[in-house]
Amino acid sequence: MQIYLPIAEVSVNAFLLLGLGGLIGILSGMFGVGGGFLMTPLLFFIGIPPAVAVATGANQIVASSFSGVLAHFRRRTVDLRMGTVLLVGGLIGAAAGVAIFNYLRSIGQVDLMVRLCYVVFLGIIGSLMFVESLAALRRSSSGIKPKRKKHGLVHKMPLKMRFRVSGLYISVIPPLMVGLFVGVLAAIMGVGGGFIMVPAMIYILGMPTKVVIGTSLFQIIFVAAFTTMLHATTNYTVDVVLAVLLLVGGVIGAQIGTNIGLRMKAEQLRVLLALLVIIVCGKLALELLLQPSELYSIAPMVVQ
C-alpha cells in the first residue's frame, strides 16, 4: 500500500514504514538507545531526503523511548537525578546543533555532512564497543571479575553529587558534557544519541548497565522532543504522515524489546549493539564511495 509523504515528496509503502518503526522500537527497548542511529540511515536507503529523515527520525525516537522507559520505571532501573543532569546538557547541545544544521543547510552541504558524521561516529563507536564487549564476554565466561576503577578522573573533579540509584558520588561536569555532546549529535544526525551515551555512561561515568538503559531513554525522550520542535519551527522538515507511521510501529516494538533485553546478559546486549552499529556504518560508507546511478539531479532553486 503506497502512501504519499507531503514534506518528503515521495511515495513509500506504509507497511514498510510500520515495520521500520517496530524494528527501531525493539532496539530501543533492548539496548536503551533511541534507535535514530539506525532509523535515519534506513530512511536514507528507502529514498527519504536526509533533511526530512533527520527531523522526522528525531520525532519517532520520542515515542519508542517513552514506551521503553515506562517499562524501566516499573522495574526501578531509572536514575532520575543522573537523567536530569544529562538532560540539562542535552537541551543546550540540541539548540547549538540545530543552529549548525541550519547553517549547513543554507550552504547546501547538510546531506553530505550528515552522512559523513554517521560514518565517522558509527565506525569509531562500533569498533570500540565491539572490542570491549568481546573482552567482557571472555571475562564473564572465565569467571574473572573486572576491577572497577574507584578513583578516576570523574572522581577528582569539583561539584560532586550523589546518585543513589547508580551508586555513584561524582562530579556533575562529566554528565553535563556527555549530555551536551549527545544533544549536538541529536540535532545534526537525527539520533537520540544512545549509541554514544550508553558506552559513555558505562565506561566514563561507571554506571551499572541495567540502570544505564532506563536512564539513557529518559534523557533521550526530552532531547529528541526538543530537537523535533526546533526542526519543525525553523526548517519545516518534519513529515507528520511519516512520523505517525513510524510512531505506531515504534511504541509496539519497544515493549517487545524491553522484555527481550531483560532476558539477555548485559555483555551479550553490548556485542549485538556494536555489530549493528558497524553494519550500518559499512552500508553508509559504501554509498559514499560507490558511484551513484545518477551523477546529477535537477531541482528548483530555493530563494532565501
Contacts in CASP RR format, 6 or more apart in sequence:
PFRMAT RR
TARGET T0000
AUTHOR 0000-0000-0000
METHOD contacts of the structure
MODEL  1
MQIYLPIAEVSVNAFLLLGLGGLIGILSGMFGVGGGFLMTPLLFFIGIPP
AVAVATGANQIVASSFSGVLAHFRRRTVDLRMGTVLLVGGLIGAAAGVAI
FNYLRSIGQVDLMVRLCYVVFLGIIGSLMFVESLAALRRSSSGIKPKRKK
HGLVHKMPLKMRFRVSGLYISVIPPLMVGLFVGVLAAIMGVGGGFIMVPA
MIYILGMPTKVVIGTSLFQIIFVAAFTTMLHATTNYTVDVVLAVLLLVGG
VIGAQIGTNIGLRMKAEQLRVLLALLVIIVCGKLALELLLQPSELYSIAP
MVVQ
1 13 0 8 1.000
1 14 0 8 1.000
1 15 0 8 1.000
2 11 0 8 1.000
2 12 0 8 1.000
2 13 0 8 1.000
2 14 0 8 1.000
3 11 0 8 1.000
3 12 0 8 1.000
3 13 0 8 1.000
3 14 0 8 1.000
3 17 0 8 1.000
3 241 0 8 1.000
3 245 0 8 1.000
4 10 0 8 1.000
4 11 0 8 1.000
4 241 0 8 1.000
5 11 0 8 1.000
5 12 0 8 1.000
5 48 0 8 1.000
5 52 0 8 1.000
5 239 0 8 1.000
5 241 0 8 1.000
5 242 0 8 1.000
6 239 0 8 1.000
6 241 0 8 1.000
7 52 0 8 1.000
7 56 0 8 1.000
7 236 0 8 1.000
7 237 0 8 1.000
7 238 0 8 1.000
7 239 0 8 1.000
7 240 0 8 1.000
7 241 0 8 1.000
7 242 0 8 1.000
8 48 0 8 1.000
8 49 0 8 1.000
8 52 0 8 1.000
8 56 0 8 1.000
8 239 0 8 1.000
8 242 0 8 1.000
9 49 0 8 1.000
10 47 0 8 1.000
10 48 0 8 1.000
10 49 0 8 1.000
12 46 0 8 1.000
12 47 0 8 1.000
12 48 0 8 1.000
12 242 0 8 1.000
14 245 0 8 1.000
16 46 0 8 1.000
17 242 0 8 1.000
17 245 0 8 1.000
17 246 0 8 1.000
18 245 0 8 1.000
18 246 0 8 1.000
18 248 0 8 1.000
18 249 0 8 1.000
19 249 0 8 1.000
20 39 0 8 1.000
20 42 0 8 1.000
20 43 0 8 1.000
20 46 0 8 1.000
20 246 0 8 1.000
21 39 0 8 1.000
21 60 0 8 1.000
21 64 0 8 1.000
21 245 0 8 1.000
21 246 0 8 1.000
21 247 0 8 1.000
21 248 0 8 1.000
21 249 0 8 1.000
21 250 0 8 1.000
21 253 0 8 1.000
22 64 0 8 1.000
22 249 0 8 1.000
22 250 0 8 1.000
22 252 0 8 1.000
22 253 0 8 1.000
23 38 0 8 1.000
23 253 0 8 1.000
24 34 0 8 1.000
24 35 0 8 1.000
24 36 0 8 1.000
24 38 0 8 1.000
24 39 0 8 1.000
24 60 0 8 1.000
24 64 0 8 1.000
24 246 0 8 1.000
24 250 0 8 1.000
24 253 0 8 1.000
25 34 0 8 1.000
25 35 0 8 1.000
25 64 0 8 1.000
25 67 0 8 1.000
25 68 0 8 1.000
25 249 0 8 1.000
25 250 0 8 1.000
25 251 0 8 1.000
25 252 0 8 1.000
25 253 0 8 1.000
25 254 0 8 1.000
25 256 0 8 1.000
25 257 0 8 1.000
26 253 0 8 1.000
26 254 0 8 1.000
26 256 0 8 1.000
26 257 0 8 1.000
26 260 0 8 1.000
27 33 0 8 1.000
27 34 0 8 1.000
27 35 0 8 1.000
27 38 0 8 1.000
27 257 0 8 1.000
27 276 0 8 1.000
28 34 0 8 1.000
28 35 0 8 1.000
28 61 0 8 1.000
28 64 0 8 1.000
28 65 0 8 1.000
28 67 0 8 1.000
28 68 0 8 1.000
28 217 0 8 1.000
28 250 0 8 1.000
28 253 0 8 1.000
28 254 0 8 1.000
28 257 0 8 1.000
29 64 0 8 1.000
29 68 0 8 1.000
29 71 0 8 1.000
29 213 0 8 1.000
29 217 0 8 1.000
29 253 0 8 1.000
29 254 0 8 1.000
29 255 0 8 1.000
29 257 0 8 1.000
29 258 0 8 1.000
29 260 0 8 1.000
29 261 0 8 1.000
30 257 0 8 1.000
30 258 0 8 1.000
30 260 0 8 1.000
30 261 0 8 1.000
30 264 0 8 1.000
30 269 0 8 1.000
30 272 0 8 1.000
31 194 0 8 1.000
31 198 0 8 1.000
31 213 0 8 1.000
31 261 0 8 1.000
31 269 0 8 1.000
31 272 0 8 1.000
31 273 0 8 1.000
32 68 0 8 1.000
32 194 0 8 1.000
32 198 0 8 1.000
32 212 0 8 1.000
32 213 0 8 1.000
32 214 0 8 1.000
32 216 0 8 1.000
32 217 0 8 1.000
33 192 0 8 1.000
33 193 0 8 1.000
33 194 0 8 1.000
33 195 0 8 1.000
33 197 0 8 1.000
33 198 0 8 1.000
33 216 0 8 1.000
33 220 0 8 1.000
33 273 0 8 1.000
34 61 0 8 1.000
34 64 0 8 1.000
34 65 0 8 1.000
34 191 0 8 1.000
34 192 0 8 1.000
34 193 0 8 1.000
34 194 0 8 1.000
34 217 0 8 1.000
34 220 0 8 1.000
34 224 0 8 1.000
35 61 0 8 1.000
35 64 0 8 1.000
35 191 0 8 1.000
35 192 0 8 1.000
35 194 0 8 1.000
35 195 0 8 1.000
36 57 0 8 1.000
36 58 0 8 1.000
36 60 0 8 1.000
36 61 0 8 1.000
36 189 0 8 1.000
36 190 0 8 1.000
36 191 0 8 1.000
36 192 0 8 1.000
36 193 0 8 1.000
37 118 0 8 1.000
37 122 0 8 1.000
37 189 0 8 1.000
37 191 0 8 1.000
37 192 0 8 1.000
37 193 0 8 1.000
37 194 0 8 1.000
37 195 0 8 1.000
37 277 0 8 1.000
37 280 0 8 1.000
38 276 0 8 1.000
38 280 0 8 1.000
39 57 0 8 1.000
39 60 0 8 1.000
39 61 0 8 1.000
39 246 0 8 1.000
40 50 0 8 1.000
40 53 0 8 1.000
40 54 0 8 1.000
40 57 0 8 1.000
40 114 0 8 1.000
40 118 0 8 1.000
40 189 0 8 1.000
40 190 0 8 1.000
40 191 0 8 1.000
41 118 0 8 1.000
41 280 0 8 1.000
41 283 0 8 1.000
41 284 0 8 1.000
43 52 0 8 1.000
43 53 0 8 1.000
43 56 0 8 1.000
43 57 0 8 1.000
44 50 0 8 1.000
44 53 0 8 1.000
44 115 0 8 1.000
44 284 0 8 1.000
44 287 0 8 1.000
45 283 0 8 1.000
48 56 0 8 1.000
48 242 0 8 1.000
49 111 0 8 1.000
50 110 0 8 1.000
50 111 0 8 1.000
50 114 0 8 1.000
50 115 0 8 1.000
51 105 0 8 1.000
51 110 0 8 1.000
51 111 0 8 1.000
51 235 0 8 1.000
51 237 0 8 1.000
52 237 0 8 1.000
52 238 0 8 1.000
52 239 0 8 1.000
52 242 0 8 1.000
53 190 0 8 1.000
54 101 0 8 1.000
54 114 0 8 1.000
54 188 0 8 1.000
54 189 0 8 1.000
54 190 0 8 1.000
54 231 0 8 1.000
54 237 0 8 1.000
55 190 0 8 1.000
55 228 0 8 1.000
55 231 0 8 1.000
55 232 0 8 1.000
55 235 0 8 1.000
55 237 0 8 1.000
55 238 0 8 1.000
55 239 0 8 1.000
56 237 0 8 1.000
56 238 0 8 1.000
56 239 0 8 1.000
56 242 0 8 1.000
56 243 0 8 1.000
56 246 0 8 1.000
57 190 0 8 1.000
57 243 0 8 1.000
57 246 0 8 1.000
58 186 0 8 1.000
58 187 0 8 1.000
58 190 0 8 1.000
58 191 0 8 1.000
58 192 0 8 1.000
58 224 0 8 1.000
58 227 0 8 1.000
58 228 0 8 1.000
58 231 0 8 1.000
59 224 0 8 1.000
59 228 0 8 1.000
59 238 0 8 1.000
59 243 0 8 1.000
59 246 0 8 1.000
59 247 0 8 1.000
60 243 0 8 1.000
60 246 0 8 1.000
60 247 0 8 1.000
60 250 0 8 1.000
61 190 0 8 1.000
61 191 0 8 1.000
61 192 0 8 1.000
61 220 0 8 1.000
61 224 0 8 1.000
62 221 0 8 1.000
62 224 0 8 1.000
62 225 0 8 1.000
62 228 0 8 1.000
63 246 0 8 1.000
63 247 0 8 1.000
63 250 0 8 1.000
63 251 0 8 1.000
63 254 0 8 1.000
64 247 0 8 1.000
64 250 0 8 1.000
64 251 0 8 1.000
64 253 0 8 1.000
64 254 0 8 1.000
65 192 0 8 1.000
65 217 0 8 1.000
65 220 0 8 1.000
65 221 0 8 1.000
65 224 0 8 1.000
65 254 0 8 1.000
66 221 0 8 1.000
66 251 0 8 1.000
67 250 0 8 1.000
67 251 0 8 1.000
67 253 0 8 1.000
67 254 0 8 1.000
67 255 0 8 1.000
68 214 0 8 1.000
68 217 0 8 1.000
68 254 0 8 1.000
68 255 0 8 1.000
68 258 0 8 1.000
69 78 0 8 1.000
69 214 0 8 1.000
69 217 0 8 1.000
69 218 0 8 1.000
69 221 0 8 1.000
71 254 0 8 1.000
71 255 0 8 1.000
71 258 0 8 1.000
71 259 0 8 1.000
72 78 0 8 1.000
72 213 0 8 1.000
72 214 0 8 1.000
72 217 0 8 1.000
72 218 0 8 1.000
72 258 0 8 1.000
75 262 0 8 1.000
76 165 0 8 1.000
77 210 0 8 1.000
77 211 0 8 1.000
77 213 0 8 1.000
77 214 0 8 1.000
78 165 0 8 1.000
78 211 0 8 1.000
78 214 0 8 1.000
78 215 0 8 1.000
78 217 0 8 1.000
78 218 0 8 1.000
79 163 0 8 1.000
79 164 0 8 1.000
79 165 0 8 1.000
79 166 0 8 1.000
79 207 0 8 1.000
79 211 0 8 1.000
79 215 0 8 1.000
80 165 0 8 1.000
80 218 0 8 1.000
81 161 0 8 1.000
81 163 0 8 1.000
81 164 0 8 1.000
81 165 0 8 1.000
82 163 0 8 1.000
82 165 0 8 1.000
82 166 0 8 1.000
82 168 0 8 1.000
82 175 0 8 1.000
82 201 0 8 1.000
82 205 0 8 1.000
82 207 0 8 1.000
82 215 0 8 1.000
83 175 0 8 1.000
83 215 0 8 1.000
83 218 0 8 1.000
83 219 0 8 1.000
85 161 0 8 1.000
85 172 0 8 1.000
85 175 0 8 1.000
85 176 0 8 1.000
86 175 0 8 1.000
86 176 0 8 1.000
86 178 0 8 1.000
86 179 0 8 1.000
86 182 0 8 1.000
86 197 0 8 1.000
86 215 0 8 1.000
86 219 0 8 1.000
87 179 0 8 1.000
87 218 0 8 1.000
87 219 0 8 1.000
87 222 0 8 1.000
87 223 0 8 1.000
88 176 0 8 1.000
88 179 0 8 1.000
89 176 0 8 1.000
89 177 0 8 1.000
89 179 0 8 1.000
89 180 0 8 1.000
89 183 0 8 1.000
90 179 0 8 1.000
90 180 0 8 1.000
90 182 0 8 1.000
90 183 0 8 1.000
90 186 0 8 1.000
90 219 0 8 1.000
90 223 0 8 1.000
91 183 0 8 1.000
91 222 0 8 1.000
91 223 0 8 1.000
91 226 0 8 1.000
92 180 0 8 1.000
92 183 0 8 1.000
93 179 0 8 1.000
93 180 0 8 1.000
93 181 0 8 1.000
93 182 0 8 1.000
93 183 0 8 1.000
93 184 0 8 1.000
93 186 0 8 1.000
93 187 0 8 1.000
94 183 0 8 1.000
94 184 0 8 1.000
94 186 0 8 1.000
94 187 0 8 1.000
94 223 0 8 1.000
94 226 0 8 1.000
94 227 0 8 1.000
94 230 0 8 1.000
95 187 0 8 1.000
95 226 0 8 1.000
95 230 0 8 1.000
96 183 0 8 1.000
96 184 0 8 1.000
96 187 0 8 1.000
97 183 0 8 1.000
97 184 0 8 1.000
97 186 0 8 1.000
97 187 0 8 1.000
97 188 0 8 1.000
98 187 0 8 1.000
98 227 0 8 1.000
98 230 0 8 1.000
98 231 0 8 1.000
98 234 0 8 1.000
100 184 0 8 1.000
100 187 0 8 1.000
100 188 0 8 1.000
101 110 0 8 1.000
101 187 0 8 1.000
101 188 0 8 1.000
101 231 0 8 1.000
101 235 0 8 1.000
102 234 0 8 1.000
102 235 0 8 1.000
104 110 0 8 1.000
104 113 0 8 1.000
104 188 0 8 1.000
105 235 0 8 1.000
106 304 0 8 1.000
113 188 0 8 1.000
114 188 0 8 1.000
114 189 0 8 1.000
115 284 0 8 1.000
115 287 0 8 1.000
115 288 0 8 1.000
116 288 0 8 1.000
117 185 0 8 1.000
117 188 0 8 1.000
117 189 0 8 1.000
118 189 0 8 1.000
118 280 0 8 1.000
118 281 0 8 1.000
118 284 0 8 1.000
119 281 0 8 1.000
119 282 0 8 1.000
119 284 0 8 1.000
119 285 0 8 1.000
119 288 0 8 1.000
121 185 0 8 1.000
121 189 0 8 1.000
121 195 0 8 1.000
121 196 0 8 1.000
122 195 0 8 1.000
122 277 0 8 1.000
122 278 0 8 1.000
122 280 0 8 1.000
122 281 0 8 1.000
122 284 0 8 1.000
123 277 0 8 1.000
123 278 0 8 1.000
123 281 0 8 1.000
123 282 0 8 1.000
125 195 0 8 1.000
125 196 0 8 1.000
125 199 0 8 1.000
125 277 0 8 1.000
126 195 0 8 1.000
126 274 0 8 1.000
126 277 0 8 1.000
126 278 0 8 1.000
126 281 0 8 1.000
127 274 0 8 1.000
127 278 0 8 1.000
128 199 0 8 1.000
129 199 0 8 1.000
129 270 0 8 1.000
129 273 0 8 1.000
129 274 0 8 1.000
129 277 0 8 1.000
130 271 0 8 1.000
130 274 0 8 1.000
130 275 0 8 1.000
130 278 0 8 1.000
132 199 0 8 1.000
132 203 0 8 1.000
132 270 0 8 1.000
133 267 0 8 1.000
133 270 0 8 1.000
133 271 0 8 1.000
133 274 0 8 1.000
134 271 0 8 1.000
136 146 0 8 1.000
136 267 0 8 1.000
136 270 0 8 1.000
137 267 0 8 1.000
137 268 0 8 1.000
137 271 0 8 1.000
139 145 0 8 1.000
139 146 0 8 1.000
140 265 0 8 1.000
140 267 0 8 1.000
148 206 0 8 1.000
149 206 0 8 1.000
153 174 0 8 1.000
154 170 0 8 1.000
154 171 0 8 1.000
154 174 0 8 1.000
154 204 0 8 1.000
154 205 0 8 1.000
154 206 0 8 1.000
155 169 0 8 1.000
155 170 0 8 1.000
155 171 0 8 1.000
156 171 0 8 1.000
157 170 0 8 1.000
157 171 0 8 1.000
157 173 0 8 1.000
157 174 0 8 1.000
158 171 0 8 1.000
158 173 0 8 1.000
159 171 0 8 1.000
159 172 0 8 1.000
159 173 0 8 1.000
160 169 0 8 1.000
160 170 0 8 1.000
160 171 0 8 1.000
160 172 0 8 1.000
161 169 0 8 1.000
161 170 0 8 1.000
161 171 0 8 1.000
161 172 0 8 1.000
162 168 0 8 1.000
162 169 0 8 1.000
163 169 0 8 1.000
163 170 0 8 1.000
165 211 0 8 1.000
166 205 0 8 1.000
166 206 0 8 1.000
166 207 0 8 1.000
166 208 0 8 1.000
166 211 0 8 1.000
166 215 0 8 1.000
167 208 0 8 1.000
168 205 0 8 1.000
168 206 0 8 1.000
168 207 0 8 1.000
170 205 0 8 1.000
174 204 0 8 1.000
174 205 0 8 1.000
175 205 0 8 1.000
178 197 0 8 1.000
178 200 0 8 1.000
178 201 0 8 1.000
178 204 0 8 1.000
178 205 0 8 1.000
179 197 0 8 1.000
179 219 0 8 1.000
179 223 0 8 1.000
181 196 0 8 1.000
182 192 0 8 1.000
182 193 0 8 1.000
182 194 0 8 1.000
182 196 0 8 1.000
182 197 0 8 1.000
182 200 0 8 1.000
182 219 0 8 1.000
182 223 0 8 1.000
183 193 0 8 1.000
183 223 0 8 1.000
183 227 0 8 1.000
185 191 0 8 1.000
185 192 0 8 1.000
185 193 0 8 1.000
185 196 0 8 1.000
186 192 0 8 1.000
186 193 0 8 1.000
186 223 0 8 1.000
186 224 0 8 1.000
186 227 0 8 1.000
187 227 0 8 1.000
187 230 0 8 1.000
187 231 0 8 1.000
190 227 0 8 1.000
192 220 0 8 1.000
192 223 0 8 1.000
192 224 0 8 1.000
193 220 0 8 1.000
194 216 0 8 1.000
194 220 0 8 1.000
195 273 0 8 1.000
195 277 0 8 1.000
197 216 0 8 1.000
197 219 0 8 1.000
197 220 0 8 1.000
198 212 0 8 1.000
198 213 0 8 1.000
198 216 0 8 1.000
198 273 0 8 1.000
201 207 0 8 1.000
201 212 0 8 1.000
201 215 0 8 1.000
201 216 0 8 1.000
202 209 0 8 1.000
202 212 0 8 1.000
207 215 0 8 1.000
209 266 0 8 1.000
209 269 0 8 1.000
209 270 0 8 1.000
210 266 0 8 1.000
228 238 0 8 1.000
231 237 0 8 1.000
231 238 0 8 1.000
232 238 0 8 1.000
261 269 0 8 1.000
END
